[in-house]
């Protein structure tokens, strides 16, 4: 299995922390968000990681080249329009590496190892995990679930069952379904402003089955605002404890 990490954005909502570096290089404890993701992926036997870069891409590539990495291949894919596009276009830039079972991650996801293990354990062709919360913010990507299947996804849906976790798995025919949906979505009006969840929504509307999995009380958080970063750092013992010394900067 391979991984794609979408990390091209500038993270303007996290300024001034992201004035000069992308949020994937922000530190939680003694690791960056990106390093923590790579550590978790390595623990789950992922053998290839493709990082879609954009803002400050030189710093991301320099950081990756400084890691002492064994038995895992790491590539970068450049989104030249990172300043005017969203995750849909970043994933479209990576469409050529969607050629075997893939786990997709957003570059601002922080989570404990068991979250990734639980998601990868689902063997359905498409799996969209979610987390139940007491309340949901307007910017949360929400899901509606029926009989363990996702029936809608978006920021403005009703009958919310949880927040969509930014780690999703596509296997077998699910990869081809995703690629076809991407090719249609990239031709729509205002495609540059869309998250790639719009491609999942298109998959749902075409009647394809998308499985779900509730991550329960396991720790996952997307880092959009300074308070999110504070939350991640406050929980760094949960997020990074099993990964100490897996990778090191040389």
Buried (B, 14 or more C-beta within 10 A) or exposed (E): BBBBBBBBBBBEBBEEBBEEBBBBBBBBBEBBBBBBBBBBBBBBEBEBBBBBBBBBBEBBBEBBEEBEBEEBEBBBBBBEEBEEBBBBBBBBBBBEBBEEBBBBBBBBBBBBBBBBEBBBEBEBBBBBBBBBEEEBEEEBBBBBBEEEBBBBBBBEBEEBBBBBBBBBBBBEEBBEBBBBBBEEBBEEEEBEEBBBBBBBBBBBEEEBEBBBBBBEEBBBBBBBBEEBBEBBBEBBEBBBEEBEEBBEEE
